[in-house]
Amino acid sequence: INRSIIMAKLTTSMNARLVGLLGLVLVAAPYGVEGLATPLNNNNNHNPQQQHPNRDWVADAFEQQGNVVVGPQRALIYDTTLRDGTQGESVSASVNDKFKICQRLAAFDVDYIEAGWPGSNPKDATFFERAKTELTPHERSKLAAFGSTRRKNVAVQDDAQVQALLDSQAPTICLVAKSHSWQVTEILRATREENLNMIRD
């Protein structure tokens, strides 16, 4: 696996089966997203590599012991204090505050530090720009930039929010996407096909 793990964090308003694997979140969506989730089945002849030939690392991460599947033995910590944590009532952090918190989290050896959404506000954009020179390589290696898929009816190369994610030079990017048909049609006002293209792009 590339050291830069791109995380797919798909949201849903209803229950979804979530399987955490090495920092990658796979969601069993109400309708299929090709390449993201494979339905479980009890057919011993089933070969997941026939459907997803590039995902052999997923199968390799698990071991079948009788009727029990044993996964990775280490939990990775993905901290969202600097983004989700700052959205609470009466919570505000300056750029300098975010640097202090980030450095303390790195000292705790948190695996991933979601430091903000560079495409959503000037404060987060400033943080990631300064982080290029003001954080140590160890601290920078833990940064994750939060963002979303491209907007509907906009080419990915023309989407300013996607470009801001790339410009952040964060080693990890966490993308949020819609995985429920109702959210696609009623919130995004997009077709399911367009939503899949937004995710794929």
Residue, then its C-alpha position, 0 to 999 in steps of 0.5 A: i500500500n502506498r504510504s499516502i492512504i486516501m480515505a473514503k469516508l462515505t456518509t449515510s443517514m441510515n445504518a451501513r455496515l462499516v469495515g475499518l481496514l488500515g485507515l480505509v473505510l469501506v461502506a456497504a452502501p444501499y446501492g453498489v459503488e464499484g470497487l469500494a465494497t464487496p458483499l459478503n457471501n458464504n460461497n467457498n468458491h468465491n474469489p474476490q480477486q476476480q471482481h477486484p484484481n487490484r485489491d489483493w492487499v485487502a484479502d491479505a490483511f485478513e486470516q480465516q480461522g474456521n468460521v472466524v475472520v481475524g483482521p489486523q491486530r493494531a488499531l489506527i487512531y484518526d483524530t478529528t479534533l482540529r476539524d470536527g472538534t472545532q465545530g462545537e458551540s463556542v469552540s474557536a481555534s486560531v491558526n496558531d492554536k491549531f499548530k499547538i494542538c497538532q504538535r501535541l497530538a503528534a507527540f502523542d503519536v496519533d496516527y492521523i491528524e485531520a487538520g481541517w478543510p483547506g477548500s472551505n475557509p481561509k484559516d484552514a488554507t493558511f494552516f496547511e500552507r504554513a505547515k509545509t515549512e513550520l512543522t517537522p517532517h514527523e508532524r507533517s507525515k501525520l496530517a490529513a486534509f479533509g474534503s469532498t468529491r468534486r461538485k456535480n456537473v463540474a470537471v474534477q480538474d476545474d473544481a477549486q475545492v479539489q485543487a485546494l486539497l492537492d495544493s495542501q500537499a497533505p500526505t493523506i486526504c479524507l474525502v466525504a461522499k454520499s452513499h445513500s440514494w436519498q441523499v444523492t437525489e434530495i440533498l445533492r439534487a444529482t442522479r445516482e450515475e452522476n454521484l458515482n462519477m463524482i466519487r470515481d473522478 
